[in-house]
Amino acid sequence: MPVPQVAIIGRPNVGKSSLFNWLVGRRMAIVDSVAGITRDRMIHLLEHTGRYFEIVDTGGIGFNDVDQLDAEIMEQIQHAIDEASVLLLLVDIRAGLTGMDRQIADQLRTTNKPILLLANKADHERLDAEASEFYPLGLGHPLCVSAQNFRGKDELLSAIVEKLPLEGAEPIADPVMKIAIVGRRNVGKSTFVNTLTDSNRMIVSNVAGTTRDSVDVRFELDGQTYVAIDTPGLRKRKSVRTDVEFYSLHRAQRTIRYADVVLMFFDASSRVSAVDQQLCGYIQTHFKPCMLVVNKWDLMAPHMPTEQWSEYLREQFPELAFAPIGFISATDGRNIKRLLQHAQMLFKQSQQRVATPDLNRLIHDALETNPPPVSTSRRGKIYYATQINTGPPTIVMKCNDPDAFSANYRRYLQGVLHDSLSFGEVPIRVFFERSGEESAVAVRESRKSDGAVD
């Protein structure tokens, strides 16, 4: 049986996204005083007293969207209602009962599903008496909560569990890989997610910036569970004018850091932009396995050979010369399964290790073939190298003087590693340390492996 879903429903600005973040335990949904921020469904797995369910954040009912996406947003809300086992009707105890609250309650009653009435913004007990104003909704006594002041969480979770189906689903497996889907606006990221999941999971529109938040979507491939993370389309930093765009940018960057593999999307009909350069630079800075994905290829083939676009990307992003390139059509699913299989390979490569003797033989041969030039009257020497971590593969080279190795020579050694090792399609971090000194890099990597924050 699938994991039951619990959908948060209500009019705009009653605190649905704040409640979602509070229950999840971290800021996943964008919260802003501007109404209508949430468009797509946000879903997260929760557990309480051994019962698993997915909490679902939705857009506000009755809001006129500035980009005229009212019908698409309402379709997402209706999907959430249809798929939910329990509905949470959220009202604002400070604003009191409104006509829209009545309309939503009438709509939800027709579903014949369990409904919990929640009076949010009850920051202290003195406000609880005002919850009686919501009795005319016919949904029983409201449960008073405050997402902002963290009030009533245990009571709410227990009330949800009581209304879940008795034949609760078994705990679901953790995903084997998290895939971030990034790119500038209108390159087809949400269409890709919908095709991937064979559903209307994300709103797809010609309006730039339709997706405002990073949205996790679970899917299965060959019997294994994965998470695809759709991110907001980005634009130049100087064009980020609103709080919503600012938070969208930071959510996309956080998603890149969180992901195991990044799919960097390009529009086959458009040239590489400054935003593409910024994104690829961020991916490179964080050493994420990455695949360059040229979408909408159905619009170009057979007018342009794939080799021409591949050469163009290699020229634009020489620092990602090791990253594979894929050509897909998100609208008809062309090459999508092959793309995901390659993403799996990248993830496996990022977790591989090379034996220290093999690594040192490789470095010795590279030094013999092309010795480092003399720098400041001293030639650089590498005494030994060792891999100290994975994800990404991290190698420390003990040497006589790190400053004796120029940037060009370091790039040469990086190229040797990519050409010769089994993880040649993923970024490899290389550190040069003076022999005899305690390895600060090894200490940092050990702390990361233990879950410490750098």
Buried (B, 14 or more C-beta within 10 A) or exposed (E): EEBBBBBBBBBBBBBBBBBBBBBBEEBBBBBBEEBBBBBBBBBBBBEBEEBBBBBBBBBBBBBEBEBEBBEBBBEBBEBBBEBBBBBBBBBBBEEEBBEBBBEBBEBBBEEEBBBBBBBBBBBEEEBEEBBEBBEEBEBEEBBBBBBBEEBBBEEBBEBBBEBBEEEBBEEEEEBEBBBBBBBBBBBBBBBBBBBBBEEEBBBBBEBEBBBBBBBBBBBEBEEEBBBBBBBBBBBEEEEBEEBBBBBBBBBBBBBBEBBBBBBBBBBBEEEBBEBBEBBBEBBBEBBBBBBBBBBBBBEBEEEBEBEEBBEBBBEBBEEBEBBBBBBBBBBEEBBBEEBBEBBBBBBBBBBBBBEEEEBBEBBEEBBEEEEBEEBEEEEBBBEBBBBBBBBBBBBBBBBBBBEBBEEEBBEBBBBBBBEBBEBEBBBBBBBBBEEEEEBEBBEBBEEBEEEEEE
